[in-house]
Amino acid sequence: MVLKTTKIYLMKLILVAIALIIGISSGFSQENPENSETTKPKDSPILIRDSFEDIILINNQTSKVLRKNTLQLEIQHRFGRIDQGFQVGNNFDLFGIFGSSNIRVGANFGLSDRIMIGIGGTKNNNLYNLQWKYNIFRQTESMGMPVSVTYYGNTSVNISANSDFVTVSKRLSYFHQILISRKFSNKLSLQIAPSIAHFNIIDTIRYQDISHNNFSFCFSGRYKFAAQTSFIFEYTQPLTISESVGTKPDLGIGVEIATRSHAFQLFVGTANAIINQYNMAYNALDFTKGEIQLGFNIIRRWNF
């Protein structure tokens, strides 16, 4: 019954968000070529340039897919909590910089202009993941296709020395996401992303009400206020709530500095697992209580 209600709620959110993105686009018309950056393949619809500068935005993916024969390396780093260094009895840890941290190193490659794959390793939980992304639709001018739609998925394996993992399959978790974005102007892009995560094994002794399947809904965007600099944000609302985990939404805000081959994102936020399904199911930090941490993403691309 709870799962059925969650699915109905998720579908309603998706429909409302899609209507919102398409509806408010009238105030940001892109039919004037002076106000939009486009790609014009011969005998094809006029494509709007990518909604986002990179394939990742803080903790989440974007609808952008690497072009064919493009290699991207990325370093994602999350420092410790800023607030803990100010608590009585704790040493000041320079706003979490000297605190417990998490890091992921990954690589991605564009197989075509619509398909990319990637691999990566994450420090916490000893996670290694295989990921993929497929661009289903690209936004075009004149409302031919008002949004870009991309499917993203990953499979992660936990290789930590945990006796609960009797078989390899018990170590696996999965994440699937539909990314729907619209570029309203050269400055403003917004995205919605309904998501589902599945864990083959869960700790029901420690977390009595945790679920194998977890649903969430992400809203993110960027506003470009300088030639190479943008304000970025993300908000992920979990729809599957575990009281024993203390599941909380993920909120992140920051700035992005980007060029054709580099991107640097600096932000504060709550989620620190980096891998999407773990952020979705296990984030218990509360932004309203100041339980935040500094983080950054460094991205470098090469075209072959």
KOLLOLUM-208853 format. One record per residue (C-alpha): residue number from 1; residue in one letter; chain; z, x, y. Coordinates in pm, 1 decimal, padded with zeros to 6 digits, always signed. Example, Ala and Ser with C-alpha at 12.3 -4.5 7.8 and 13.67 -1.06 7.14 Angstrom:
    n  res  chain        c3        c1        c2
    1    A      A  +00780.0  +01230.0  -00450.0
    2    S      A  +00714.0  +01367.0  -00106.0
END
This chain:
    n  res  chain        c3        c1        c2
    1    M      A  +00000.0  +00000.0  +00000.0
    2    V      A  +00090.1  +00282.3  +00239.5
    3    L      A  -00232.9  +00467.1  +00153.7
    4    K      A  -00438.7  +00150.7  +00212.1
    5    T      A  -00272.1  +00089.7  +00548.9
    6    T      A  -00328.1  +00453.9  +00647.3
    7    K      A  -00699.0  +00430.8  +00564.9
    8    I      A  -00737.9  +00109.7  +00769.3
    9    Y      A  -00556.1  +00272.5  +01062.5
   10    L      A  -00777.6  +00581.7  +01035.4
   11    M      A  -01098.1  +00376.0  +01038.9
   12    K      A  -00982.7  +00183.4  +01346.4
   13    L      A  -00905.0  +00507.8  +01527.9
   14    I      A  -01247.4  +00649.2  +01440.7
   15    L      A  -01432.0  +00342.2  +01568.6
   16    V      A  -01230.6  +00326.8  +01891.3
   17    A      A  -01274.0  +00699.6  +01959.5
   18    I      A  -01650.6  +00691.5  +01894.9
   19    A      A  -01686.8  +00393.8  +02128.7
   20    L      A  -01480.5  +00577.6  +02391.3
   21    I      A  -01688.1  +00896.4  +02378.1
   22    I      A  -02020.5  +00712.0  +02391.1
   23    G      A  -01899.9  +00460.5  +02648.3
   24    I      A  -01769.2  +00697.3  +02913.7
   25    S      A  -02085.7  +00905.7  +02890.8
   26    S      A  -02245.9  +00681.1  +03153.6
   27    G      A  -02037.9  +00862.5  +03412.9
   28    F      A  -02170.6  +01199.2  +03299.3
   29    S      A  -02544.5  +01137.3  +03267.7
   30    Q      A  -02740.3  +01426.8  +03117.7
   31    E      A  -03089.8  +01296.2  +03180.0
   32    N      A  -03124.3  +01513.4  +03489.2
   33    P      A  -03243.0  +01854.5  +03359.9
   34    E      A  -03072.3  +02023.5  +03653.8
   35    N      A  -02735.4  +01913.3  +03517.1
   36    S      A  -02777.4  +02007.7  +03151.2
   37    E      A  -02861.2  +02306.4  +02935.4
   38    T      A  -03115.3  +02217.5  +02666.2
   39    T      A  -03310.0  +02363.9  +02379.9
   40    K      A  -03670.2  +02243.8  +02357.9
   41    P      A  -03836.6  +02309.3  +02022.0
   42    K      A  -04206.9  +02223.0  +02026.4
   43    D      A  -04287.0  +01865.5  +01913.1
   44    S      A  -03915.0  +01793.6  +01864.0
   45    P      A  -03649.9  +01594.8  +02052.8
   46    I      A  -03491.7  +01784.1  +02340.6
   47    L      A  -03163.8  +01920.1  +02203.2
   48    I      A  -02855.8  +01962.9  +02418.1
   49    R      A  -02707.2  +02310.0  +02401.8
   50    D      A  -02392.6  +02338.7  +02184.7
   51    S      A  -02094.8  +02136.9  +02305.9
   52    F      A  -01860.0  +02432.6  +02253.9
   53    E      A  -01882.3  +02808.5  +02294.5
   54    D      A  -01751.2  +02884.1  +01946.3
   55    I      A  -01704.4  +02732.5  +01601.1
   56    I      A  -01324.2  +02723.5  +01642.5
   57    L      A  -01110.3  +02578.6  +01919.5
   58    I      A  -00742.2  +02684.0  +01902.0
   59    N      A  -00648.9  +02565.3  +01548.5
   60    N      A  -00939.2  +02333.1  +01472.5
   61    Q      A  -01310.1  +02362.3  +01407.9
   62    T      A  -01579.5  +02242.3  +01647.4
   63    S      A  -01915.6  +02078.8  +01578.8
   64    K      A  -02089.7  +02409.3  +01655.6
   65    V      A  -02258.2  +02586.1  +01361.7
   66    L      A  -02366.5  +02950.5  +01363.5
   67    R      A  -02740.2  +03001.1  +01398.1
   68    K      A  -02937.6  +03146.3  +01108.0
   69    N      A  -02860.2  +03512.7  +01029.6
   70    T      A  -02563.2  +03521.5  +01268.0
   71    L      A  -02250.0  +03703.8  +01151.6
   72    Q      A  -01916.2  +03625.0  +01310.7
   73    L      A  -01584.6  +03804.0  +01269.2
   74    E      A  -01264.7  +03638.9  +01390.2
   75    I      A  -00898.8  +03731.0  +01427.2
   76    Q      A  -00654.4  +03443.6  +01470.3
   77    H      A  -00298.3  +03538.8  +01563.9
   78    R      A  +00011.8  +03324.5  +01615.2
   79    F      A  +00332.1  +03478.3  +01754.4
   80    G      A  +00686.9  +03355.4  +01696.6
   81    R      A  +00845.1  +03063.0  +01879.3
   82    I      A  +00901.9  +03118.5  +02251.1
   83    D      A  +01221.8  +02911.2  +02264.0
   84    Q      A  +01411.0  +03098.4  +01990.0
   85    G      A  +01455.3  +03408.3  +02204.8
   86    F      A  +01651.0  +03202.2  +02456.2
   87    Q      A  +01891.5  +03044.9  +02205.6
   88    V      A  +02255.9  +03154.5  +02195.4
   89    G      A  +02311.1  +03428.0  +01936.3
   90    N      A  +01944.5  +03530.3  +01914.9
   91    N      A  +01793.2  +03848.5  +02054.1
   92    F      A  +01536.0  +03809.3  +02330.0
   93    D      A  +01201.6  +03865.3  +02155.9
   94    L      A  +00969.8  +03871.2  +02459.1
   95    F      A  +00859.6  +03507.3  +02436.9
   96    G      A  +00807.3  +03526.6  +02061.3
   97    I      A  +00581.2  +03832.3  +02069.0
   98    F      A  +00834.5  +04033.2  +01867.2
   99    G      A  +00919.1  +03735.9  +01646.0
  100    S      A  +00782.8  +03632.0  +01307.9
  101    S      A  +00405.1  +03597.2  +01333.5
  102    N      A  +00106.7  +03477.1  +01134.8
  103    I      A  -00246.8  +03617.1  +01132.9
  104    R      A  -00580.9  +03534.1  +00976.7
  105    V      A  -00888.7  +03756.3  +00953.0
  106    G      A  -01217.1  +03589.6  +00864.8
  107    A      A  -01594.5  +03623.3  +00856.7
  108    N      A  -01868.2  +03359.2  +00878.7
  109    F      A  -02245.4  +03369.7  +00833.6
  110    G      A  -02522.1  +03128.4  +00930.7
  111    L      A  -02746.6  +03051.3  +00632.8
  112    S      A  -02965.5  +02831.2  +00851.7
  113    D      A  -02940.4  +02669.2  +01193.2
  114    R      A  -02745.7  +02385.3  +01029.8
  115    I      A  -02546.7  +02547.7  +00747.8
  116    M      A  -02283.2  +02822.9  +00757.9
  117    I      A  -02025.7  +02961.5  +00516.2
  118    G      A  -01716.9  +03174.1  +00566.5
  119    I      A  -01422.2  +03347.3  +00402.9
  120    G      A  -01082.6  +03455.8  +00527.9
  121    G      A  -00728.9  +03563.8  +00447.6
  122    T      A  -00404.1  +03442.4  +00606.5
  123    K      A  -00067.8  +03621.6  +00603.4
  124    N      A  +00169.2  +03325.1  +00561.2
  125    N      A  +00167.6  +03180.2  +00207.6
  126    N      A  -00084.2  +03451.1  +00106.6
  127    L      A  -00375.3  +03212.3  +00157.0
  128    Y      A  -00739.8  +03301.1  +00101.0
  129    N      A  -01002.0  +03045.0  +00184.7
  130    L      A  -01370.1  +02967.3  +00142.7
  131    Q      A  -01514.2  +02741.9  +00411.5
  132    W      A  -01844.0  +02577.4  +00493.9
  133    K      A  -01997.9  +02367.1  +00767.5
  134    Y      A  -02308.4  +02146.0  +00784.3
  135    N      A  -02454.3  +02009.2  +01107.7
  136    I      A  -02573.7  +01655.2  +01030.8
  137    F      A  -02691.3  +01548.2  +01378.2
  138    R      A  -02735.9  +01730.6  +01708.2
  139    Q      A  -02701.9  +01564.4  +02045.3
  140    T      A  -03029.9  +01505.6  +02228.4
  141    E      A  -03129.6  +01403.6  +02579.5
  142    S      A  -03204.6  +01047.3  +02693.3
  143    M      A  -02952.5  +00895.5  +02448.0
  144    G      A  -03177.3  +00954.9  +02145.8
  145    M      A  -02871.5  +01098.5  +01970.1
  146    P      A  -02564.6  +01065.3  +02195.2
  147    V      A  -02333.6  +01284.7  +01985.6
  148    S      A  -02334.8  +01584.8  +01753.3
  149    V      A  -02195.3  +01524.1  +01404.4
  150    T      A  -02087.4  +01804.3  +01170.0
  151    Y      A  -01908.8  +01812.3  +00835.2
  152    Y      A  -01654.5  +02090.2  +00772.7
  153    G      A  -01468.8  +02172.3  +00452.6
  154    N      A  -01256.0  +02446.9  +00302.9
  155    T      A  -01085.7  +02539.3  -00021.7
  156    S      A  -00776.0  +02759.1  -00002.0
  157    V      A  -00592.8  +02942.0  -00279.0
  158    N      A  -00228.5  +03048.5  -00256.8
  159    I      A  -00190.5  +03385.8  -00433.5
  160    S      A  +00181.3  +03430.9  -00367.2
  161    A      A  +00412.6  +03519.6  -00658.5
  162    N      A  +00541.7  +03165.0  -00709.3
  163    S      A  +00644.8  +03056.7  -01059.3
  164    D      A  +00554.2  +02693.7  -00980.2
  165    F      A  +00187.1  +02787.5  -00990.2
  166    V      A  +00139.6  +02769.5  -01367.2
  167    T      A  -00239.8  +02754.9  -01344.2
  168    V      A  -00496.4  +02860.8  -01085.7
  169    S      A  -00579.0  +02497.5  -01008.1
  170    K      A  -00218.1  +02441.4  -00897.0
  171    R      A  -00270.5  +02702.2  -00625.5
  172    L      A  -00563.5  +02519.0  -00465.9
  173    S      A  -00575.1  +02292.0  -00162.5
  174    Y      A  -00869.3  +02128.2  +00011.0
  175    F      A  -00961.0  +02010.3  +00358.8
  176    H      A  -01247.5  +01789.3  +00479.2
  177    Q      A  -01332.1  +01689.6  +00834.6
  178    I      A  -01603.6  +01501.9  +01024.1
  179    L      A  -01650.0  +01651.1  +01371.9
  180    I      A  -01802.9  +01418.3  +01632.0
  181    S      A  -01859.7  +01571.8  +01974.8
  182    R      A  -02037.9  +01494.5  +02297.4
  183    K      A  -02132.8  +01725.4  +02580.6
  184    F      A  -02102.3  +01511.1  +02893.4
  185    S      A  -02209.6  +01785.5  +03133.2
  186    N      A  -02223.9  +02163.1  +03153.2
  187    K      A  -01850.8  +02152.0  +03225.4
  188    L      A  -01703.2  +01883.2  +03000.1
  189    S      A  -01718.4  +01847.8  +02620.1
  190    L      A  -01497.5  +01626.6  +02402.6
  191    Q      A  -01458.8  +01593.0  +02027.1
  192    I      A  -01290.3  +01365.6  +01773.2
  193    A      A  -01231.3  +01460.3  +01410.0
  194    P      A  -01093.9  +01237.7  +01131.5
  195    S      A  -00958.5  +01463.1  +00855.4
  196    I      A  -00820.0  +01455.2  +00502.3
  197    A      A  -00631.6  +01724.6  +00310.0
  198    H      A  -00538.8  +01741.1  -00057.7
  199    F      A  -00285.4  +01965.9  -00232.5
  200    N      A  -00303.1  +02002.2  -00610.3
  201    I      A  +00070.3  +02074.5  -00620.8
  202    I      A  +00347.5  +01968.3  -00382.4
  203    D      A  +00718.4  +02052.6  -00364.4
  204    T      A  +00881.3  +01713.9  -00428.2
  205    I      A  +01221.7  +01875.8  -00483.4
  206    R      A  +01236.3  +02015.7  -00132.0
  207    Y      A  +01024.1  +01742.2  +00028.3
  208    Q      A  +01088.9  +01418.0  -00156.5
  209    D      A  +00836.1  +01199.9  +00027.2
  210    I      A  +00549.0  +01446.2  +00072.6
  211    S      A  +00204.5  +01335.5  -00042.9
  212    H      A  -00081.0  +01503.5  -00228.7
  213    N      A  -00324.9  +01341.3  +00016.7
  214    N      A  -00276.3  +01371.5  +00391.3
  215    F      A  -00476.9  +01211.6  +00672.4
  216    S      A  -00496.7  +01307.5  +01039.1
  217    F      A  -00699.5  +01251.3  +01353.4
  218    C      A  -00781.7  +01528.0  +01601.7
  219    F      A  -00891.0  +01500.6  +01964.7
  220    S      A  -00999.4  +01817.3  +02145.5
  221    G      A  -01211.5  +01937.3  +02431.5
  222    R      A  -01292.3  +02191.7  +02696.3
  223    Y      A  -01353.9  +02188.8  +03070.4
  224    K      A  -01551.4  +02481.4  +03211.6
  225    F      A  -01418.4  +02573.1  +03555.9
  226    A      A  -01586.3  +02914.6  +03598.3
  227    A      A  -01901.7  +03086.8  +03474.7
  228    Q      A  -01736.1  +03221.8  +03159.0
  229    T      A  -01394.3  +03053.9  +03160.0
  230    S      A  -01282.0  +02713.6  +03032.0
  231    F      A  -00964.7  +02510.9  +02994.6
  232    I      A  -00924.9  +02408.4  +02628.8
  233    F      A  -00695.5  +02168.1  +02447.0
  234    E      A  -00637.9  +02002.5  +02110.2
  235    Y      A  -00414.5  +01724.6  +01982.9
  236    T      A  -00382.5  +01647.2  +01611.5
  237    Q      A  -00203.9  +01327.8  +01513.0
  238    P      A  -00091.9  +01321.3  +01147.5
  239    L      A  -00134.1  +00976.9  +00990.3
  240    T      A  +00055.9  +01071.2  +00675.3
  241    I      A  +00415.1  +01129.0  +00783.2
  242    S      A  +00684.0  +01298.9  +00572.1
  243    E      A  +01039.5  +01247.1  +00695.7
  244    S      A  +01168.8  +01529.4  +00476.6
  245    V      A  +00915.5  +01771.4  +00629.2
  246    G      A  +00966.7  +01626.9  +00976.2
  247    T      A  +00591.4  +01605.4  +01035.8
  248    K      A  +00498.5  +01637.2  +01402.4
  249    P      A  +00169.8  +01623.5  +01597.2
  250    D      A  +00002.0  +01952.0  +01690.0
  251    L      A  -00060.4  +02004.3  +02060.4
  252    G      A  -00226.7  +02315.9  +02199.3
  253    I      A  -00350.6  +02405.3  +02548.6
  254    G      A  -00503.6  +02725.9  +02679.7
  255    V      A  -00801.5  +02907.7  +02828.0
  256    E      A  -01120.6  +03046.0  +02676.0
  257    I      A  -01328.9  +03335.3  +02807.0
  258    A      A  -01671.2  +03349.7  +02642.7
  259    T      A  -02001.5  +03537.9  +02656.5
  260    R      A  -02307.7  +03517.2  +02431.0
  261    S      A  -02150.3  +03742.5  +02167.9
  262    H      A  -01774.6  +03728.4  +02235.4
  263    A      A  -01503.5  +03467.9  +02280.9
  264    F      A  -01134.2  +03504.0  +02354.7
  265    Q      A  -00894.6  +03209.8  +02343.9
  266    L      A  -00534.3  +03237.5  +02466.8
  267    F      A  -00306.5  +02936.3  +02429.1
  268    V      A  +00035.1  +02788.2  +02356.9
  269    G      A  +00084.6  +02535.5  +02079.2
  270    T      A  +00300.5  +02411.1  +01797.4
  271    A      A  +00109.6  +02466.3  +01471.4
  272    N      A  +00119.2  +02819.8  +01328.1
  273    A      A  -00016.0  +02792.8  +00972.3
  274    I      A  -00376.0  +02846.1  +01098.8
  275    I      A  -00521.9  +02691.8  +00779.5
  276    N      A  -00594.1  +02328.2  +00864.9
  277    Q      A  -00437.2  +02149.9  +00567.6
  278    Y      A  -00108.3  +02336.9  +00608.4
  279    N      A  -00098.4  +02262.2  +00981.0
  280    M      A  -00160.6  +01896.3  +00903.7
  281    A      A  +00101.9  +01851.6  +00631.3
  282    Y      A  +00375.9  +02099.2  +00725.2
  283    N      A  +00388.9  +02129.8  +01104.2
  284    A      A  +00743.0  +02033.9  +01210.5
  285    L      A  +00752.1  +02187.8  +01559.7
  286    D      A  +00801.8  +01946.7  +01849.0
  287    F      A  +00618.7  +02022.2  +02173.6
  288    T      A  +00851.1  +01794.5  +02372.9
  289    K      A  +01148.2  +02013.0  +02272.3
  290    G      A  +00979.0  +02335.5  +02379.8
  291    E      A  +00916.4  +02447.3  +02020.2
  292    I      A  +00595.1  +02630.1  +02105.0
  293    Q      A  +00440.4  +02969.8  +02044.6
  294    L      A  +00176.7  +03191.4  +02197.7
  295    G      A  -00146.0  +03245.1  +02008.9
  296    F      A  -00492.6  +03390.4  +02048.2
  297    N      A  -00831.7  +03392.2  +01877.6
  298    I      A  -01073.2  +03684.8  +01909.7
  299    I      A  -01434.7  +03622.0  +01808.4
  300    R      A  -01731.0  +03860.7  +01784.3
  301    R      A  -02086.6  +03764.4  +01682.3
  302    W      A  -02395.7  +03961.7  +01580.3
  303    N      A  -02748.4  +03824.8  +01538.5
  304    F      A  -02978.3  +03977.3  +01276.3
END
